[in-house]
Amino acid sequence: MFTESLTQFGRRSFAKLAAAGAVMALTGTGALAQDDAANFYEGKTVTIYVGFSPGGGYDLYGRLAADFLGDHIPGNPTVIVENMPGAGGRRAAQFLYQAAPQDGTALSVIVQSIALDSATGAIPGDLDASEFNAIGRLTANYEMGIVWHEMPVKSFEDAKVHEIAFGSTGAGSASYFVPKMLNDIEGTKFNVIAGYRGTSASTLAMEQGEIDAAMIGLAGLRASRPDWLPDGTAVPIWQLAVEPHPDFPDVPAVGQLGNTDADKEMLRLVAGAASVGRSLVTTPNVPAERVEILRTAFDEMLQDADFQAAVTQRNQEIDPATGAELQQIIADQMNVSDAAIEQIRGYLVAE
């Protein structure tokens, strides 16, 4: 019987059948692996680490994800947020890379400059950002340089005339080195004052008259201070992006500034962080099956009607990217010239 069948179908057809059987076996193995990964999360706690203090943009998006992500992970684990401020978000990134559990229970709303920080060696421990497993982007994030309305500064050009006390989280953070770059390259007069523990501290300091300006993510600003831009309480004079946000076409994008080719490449690299924005990643060594479960859960969360209602209620913006897309964004940003990296590195070193 077997011989007759082999003669009937021919050796080539038999080979195809054998290959199909092998694929089925592999598919079955993959399904078992998926089942094991799903069972893993039952009864577990997933922690989303946020490298900034409560109340800022990273924190707001971390808590948004924490409220809904667990509903879409098989086993429905508890999802919590743990704030780990320090070094402009790099402390949490370093923890995630080197010390956090490598099993898919540790996530982070990663600092959006992670590719830049990795390429320049700004984070100790030889961190390679491309080794993080990207889960997905909640939104791109345009960091806005905003000035308090009582200042005589209403445009970027005005910042070249008037001295401005600019609040920053500290040396090494974008809120520290971007205004210094603009001073050197464009001739602005930002007096950078370090030591504010996150966006919420900077916005409060502006309200109290301690500082004149700060760098704040547009999405977080609209969520926490929704009236500031529409009513002119804060005036945007530049935006950390490669191209202007559609709502602010006349506010200069840092990635379009610069006079020399070297300056332009450096500013484009720094401004590229906007496309990482507020994104979730997990640790480097998570099994592929669990990474896929987390990515699927993220995608399903975006379609959740309750999630979408919360986005509207909290005045948050969503401009998503899949885990695979985010992985490529980070890899592309790390593909930069040595000359640009060396030029930037001087700004990242604490003074």
C-alpha positions as CSV (number, residue, x, y, z in Angstrom):
1,M,0.0,0.0,0.0
2,F,2.7,2.4,1.0
3,T,4.7,1.5,-2.1
4,E,1.7,2.0,-4.4
5,S,1.1,5.4,-2.8
6,L,4.7,6.4,-3.3
7,T,4.6,5.4,-6.9
8,Q,1.3,7.2,-7.4
9,F,2.3,10.5,-6.0
10,G,6.0,10.4,-6.9
11,R,9.0,11.0,-4.8
12,R,8.7,14.8,-5.1
13,S,5.1,14.7,-3.8
14,F,6.1,12.5,-0.9
15,A,8.8,14.9,0.0
16,K,6.2,17.7,0.1
17,L,4.0,15.6,2.4
18,A,7.0,15.0,4.7
19,A,7.8,18.6,4.8
20,A,4.2,19.5,5.6
21,G,4.3,17.0,8.4
22,A,7.4,18.6,9.8
23,V,5.8,22.1,9.6
24,M,2.8,20.7,11.5
25,A,5.1,19.3,14.1
26,L,6.9,22.7,14.4
27,T,3.5,24.5,14.6
28,G,2.4,22.2,17.4
29,T,5.6,22.9,19.2
30,G,5.1,26.6,18.7
31,A,1.6,26.4,20.1
32,L,2.8,24.5,23.1
33,A,5.4,27.2,23.7
34,Q,2.7,29.9,23.4
35,D,0.6,28.0,25.9
36,D,3.5,27.8,28.3
37,A,4.2,31.5,27.9
38,A,0.6,32.3,28.6
39,N,0.5,30.1,31.7
40,F,3.6,31.9,32.9
41,Y,1.8,35.2,33.6
42,E,-1.0,33.7,35.7
43,G,-0.7,35.1,39.2
44,K,2.4,37.2,38.3
45,T,2.9,40.9,38.8
46,V,4.3,42.9,35.8
47,T,6.1,46.1,36.7
48,I,6.3,49.1,34.4
49,Y,9.4,51.1,35.4
50,V,9.2,54.9,34.8
51,G,12.5,56.7,34.9
52,F,10.9,60.0,36.0
53,S,8.8,61.3,38.9
54,P,5.0,60.9,39.1
55,G,2.9,63.4,37.1
56,G,5.0,63.8,34.0
57,G,4.5,62.5,30.5
58,Y,6.3,59.2,31.0
59,D,4.4,58.5,34.2
60,L,1.0,59.4,32.7
61,Y,1.5,57.0,29.8
62,G,3.0,54.3,32.1
63,R,-0.1,54.4,34.2
64,L,-2.4,54.4,31.2
65,A,-0.8,51.2,30.0
66,A,-0.8,49.7,33.5
67,D,-4.6,50.2,33.8
68,F,-5.3,48.1,30.7
69,L,-2.4,46.0,29.5
70,G,-3.0,43.2,32.0
71,D,-6.5,42.6,30.7
72,H,-5.0,41.5,27.4
73,I,-2.2,39.3,28.7
74,P,-3.2,35.6,29.1
75,G,-3.4,34.9,32.8
76,N,-4.4,38.5,33.5
77,P,-1.3,39.5,35.6
78,T,-1.4,42.5,37.9
79,V,0.4,45.4,36.2
80,I,1.9,48.2,38.4
81,V,4.0,51.3,37.9
82,E,7.2,51.9,39.8
83,N,8.9,55.3,39.5
84,M,12.7,55.2,39.3
85,P,13.8,58.8,38.6
86,G,17.4,59.7,38.0
87,A,19.9,60.8,35.3
88,G,17.2,61.9,32.9
89,G,15.6,58.5,32.7
90,R,18.8,56.6,32.2
91,R,18.8,55.1,35.7
92,A,15.7,53.1,34.9
93,A,17.0,52.1,31.5
94,Q,20.2,50.8,33.0
95,F,18.2,48.9,35.6
96,L,16.0,47.3,33.0
97,Y,19.1,46.3,30.9
98,Q,21.3,45.0,33.7
99,A,19.3,44.2,36.9
100,A,15.6,43.7,36.2
101,P,14.1,40.2,35.8
102,Q,14.7,38.9,32.3
103,D,11.5,37.0,32.1
104,G,8.9,39.4,30.7
105,T,7.7,40.8,34.0
106,A,9.8,43.9,33.8
107,L,8.8,46.6,31.3
108,S,9.6,50.3,31.0
109,V,8.3,53.4,29.4
110,I,11.8,53.9,28.1
111,V,13.5,57.3,27.9
112,Q,12.9,58.5,24.4
113,S,16.6,59.3,23.9
114,I,17.5,55.7,24.5
115,A,19.1,55.1,21.1
116,L,21.1,58.3,21.4
117,D,22.2,57.5,24.9
118,S,23.2,54.0,23.8
119,A,25.1,55.1,20.7
120,T,27.1,57.7,22.7
121,G,27.8,55.6,25.7
122,A,25.9,58.0,28.0
123,I,24.6,55.1,30.1
124,P,27.2,53.1,32.0
125,G,27.5,49.4,31.5
126,D,27.9,49.2,27.7
127,L,24.2,49.2,27.1
128,D,23.0,48.3,23.6
129,A,19.5,49.8,23.1
130,S,18.8,47.5,20.1
131,E,18.8,44.5,22.5
132,F,15.7,45.7,24.3
133,N,12.6,43.9,23.1
134,A,10.2,46.6,21.9
135,I,6.6,46.1,22.8
136,G,5.0,49.1,21.1
137,R,4.8,52.8,21.0
138,L,1.8,54.6,22.6
139,T,2.6,58.0,21.1
140,A,5.3,59.9,19.4
141,N,6.4,62.8,21.6
142,Y,7.3,66.3,20.6
143,E,9.3,67.9,23.4
144,M,8.4,71.6,23.4
145,G,10.6,74.4,24.7
146,I,8.0,76.6,26.4
147,V,8.3,80.0,27.9
148,W,6.1,81.5,30.6
149,H,3.7,84.1,29.3
150,E,5.1,86.9,31.5
151,M,8.4,86.8,29.7
152,P,9.1,89.2,26.7
153,V,9.9,86.1,24.6
154,K,7.3,85.1,22.1
155,S,9.5,83.4,19.5
156,F,12.7,81.5,19.0
157,E,14.3,84.7,17.7
158,D,13.4,86.5,20.9
159,A,15.4,83.8,22.8
160,K,18.5,85.1,21.1
161,V,17.9,88.6,22.7
162,H,16.6,87.9,26.2
163,E,18.2,85.7,28.9
164,I,15.9,82.9,30.0
165,A,16.1,80.8,33.1
166,F,15.5,77.3,31.8
167,G,14.6,74.5,34.2
168,S,16.2,71.1,33.7
169,T,16.2,67.7,35.5
170,G,20.0,67.6,35.3
171,A,23.2,67.1,33.3
172,G,22.9,64.5,30.7
173,S,19.1,64.9,30.1
174,A,17.7,66.5,27.0
175,S,16.3,69.3,29.0
176,Y,19.9,70.1,29.9
177,F,21.9,69.6,26.7
178,V,19.4,70.7,24.1
179,P,19.2,74.3,25.3
180,K,23.0,74.4,25.6
181,M,23.3,73.1,22.0
182,L,21.0,75.9,20.9
183,N,23.0,78.4,22.7
184,D,26.2,77.3,21.0
185,I,24.8,76.7,17.5
186,E,21.9,79.2,17.2
187,G,22.9,81.9,19.7
188,T,20.1,81.6,22.2
189,K,20.5,82.8,25.7
190,F,19.2,79.9,27.9
191,N,20.6,79.9,31.4
192,V,20.1,76.2,32.3
193,I,19.2,75.5,35.9
194,A,19.4,71.8,36.9
195,G,17.9,69.9,39.7
196,Y,14.1,69.7,39.0
197,R,12.8,66.2,39.5
198,G,10.8,65.7,36.4
199,T,8.2,67.6,34.3
200,S,5.7,68.2,37.1
201,A,8.4,69.9,39.2
202,S,9.4,72.1,36.3
203,T,5.8,73.2,35.5
204,L,5.2,74.0,39.2
205,A,8.4,76.0,39.2
206,M,7.2,78.0,36.2
207,E,3.9,78.7,37.9
208,Q,5.8,79.9,41.0
209,G,8.2,82.2,39.1
210,E,11.3,80.2,39.9
211,I,12.2,79.6,36.2
212,D,11.1,81.2,32.9
213,A,11.0,78.2,30.7
214,A,11.3,74.4,30.5
215,M,11.2,71.5,28.0
216,I,7.9,69.5,28.3
217,G,6.5,66.8,26.2
218,L,3.5,68.0,24.2
219,A,1.4,64.9,25.0
220,G,2.0,65.2,28.7
221,L,1.5,69.0,28.7
222,R,-1.9,68.6,27.1
223,A,-2.9,66.0,29.6
224,S,-1.7,67.8,32.7
225,R,-2.1,71.4,31.7
226,P,-4.6,71.3,28.8
227,D,-5.2,75.1,28.8
228,W,-1.6,76.3,28.8
229,L,-1.1,76.3,25.1
230,P,-4.5,77.4,23.9
231,D,-4.8,80.3,26.3
232,G,-1.2,81.4,25.9
233,T,-0.1,80.6,29.5
234,A,3.0,79.0,28.0
235,V,4.5,80.0,24.6
236,P,6.2,77.3,22.5
237,I,9.4,78.6,20.9
238,W,11.0,75.4,19.7
239,Q,10.2,71.7,19.4
240,L,12.5,68.7,19.7
241,A,11.5,66.9,16.5
242,V,12.8,66.3,13.0
243,E,9.8,68.1,11.5
244,P,7.2,70.4,13.2
245,H,4.1,69.0,14.8
246,P,1.1,69.6,12.5
247,D,-0.5,71.8,15.2
248,F,2.6,74.0,15.4
249,P,3.9,74.4,11.9
250,D,5.6,77.8,12.6
251,V,7.5,76.7,15.7
252,P,11.1,75.7,14.7
253,A,11.9,72.0,14.8
254,V,15.4,71.4,16.3
255,G,16.1,68.8,13.6
256,Q,15.8,71.5,10.9
257,L,18.2,73.9,12.6
258,G,22.0,74.3,12.3
259,N,24.4,76.0,9.9
260,T,27.1,73.5,9.1
261,D,26.6,69.9,8.0
262,A,28.0,68.6,11.3
263,D,25.7,70.7,13.4
264,K,22.7,69.7,11.3
265,E,23.5,65.9,11.6
266,M,24.0,66.3,15.4
267,L,20.7,68.2,15.8
268,R,18.8,65.7,13.6
269,L,20.1,62.8,15.7
270,V,19.0,64.5,19.0
271,A,15.6,65.4,17.6
272,G,15.0,61.9,16.3
273,A,14.0,60.9,19.9
274,A,10.5,62.2,19.2
275,S,9.7,59.1,17.1
276,V,10.4,56.9,20.1
277,G,8.2,59.0,22.3
278,R,6.3,57.1,25.0
279,S,7.1,53.5,24.2
280,L,7.1,50.2,26.1
281,V,10.0,47.9,26.0
282,T,11.0,44.8,28.0
283,T,14.4,43.3,28.9
284,P,16.8,41.9,26.4
285,N,16.6,38.2,27.2
286,V,12.9,37.5,27.3
287,P,11.8,34.3,25.5
288,A,10.4,35.1,22.1
289,E,7.1,33.6,22.9
290,R,6.5,36.0,25.8
291,V,7.7,38.9,23.7
292,E,5.0,38.0,21.2
293,I,2.4,37.7,23.9
294,L,3.2,41.2,25.2
295,R,3.2,42.7,21.7
296,T,-0.2,41.1,20.9
297,A,-1.6,42.3,24.3
298,F,-0.3,45.8,23.5
299,D,-2.0,45.8,20.1
300,E,-5.2,44.5,21.5
301,M,-5.1,47.1,24.3
302,L,-5.1,49.9,21.7
303,Q,-8.4,48.6,20.3
304,D,-10.0,48.3,23.7
305,A,-13.0,50.6,23.9
306,D,-12.4,51.3,27.6
307,F,-8.7,52.1,26.8
308,Q,-9.8,54.5,24.1
309,A,-12.4,56.1,26.4
310,A,-9.6,56.6,29.0
311,V,-7.4,58.3,26.5
312,T,-10.1,60.8,25.7
313,Q,-11.0,61.4,29.3
314,R,-7.4,61.9,30.3
315,N,-6.6,64.3,27.4
316,Q,-3.8,61.9,26.2
317,E,-2.8,61.5,22.6
318,I,-2.2,58.2,20.8
319,D,0.1,57.8,17.9
320,P,1.0,54.1,18.0
321,A,3.6,51.9,16.4
322,T,3.8,48.2,16.6
323,G,6.6,46.4,18.5
324,A,8.3,45.4,15.2
325,E,8.1,49.0,14.0
326,L,9.5,50.4,17.2
327,Q,12.3,47.9,17.1
328,Q,13.3,49.2,13.7
329,I,13.0,52.9,14.8
330,I,15.5,52.3,17.6
331,A,17.9,50.4,15.3
332,D,17.8,53.1,12.6
333,Q,18.5,55.8,15.1
334,M,21.6,54.0,16.3
335,N,23.0,54.0,12.8
336,V,24.9,57.3,12.9
337,S,28.3,58.6,12.1
338,D,31.2,58.5,14.6
339,A,31.7,62.2,14.0
340,A,28.2,63.1,15.1
341,I,28.5,60.9,18.1
342,E,31.7,62.5,19.2
343,Q,30.2,66.0,18.8
344,I,27.2,65.1,20.9
345,R,29.1,63.2,23.5
346,G,30.7,66.5,24.7
347,Y,27.2,67.8,25.7
348,L,26.2,64.6,27.5
349,V,29.1,64.6,29.9
350,A,28.1,66.2,33.2
351,E,29.8,69.5,33.9
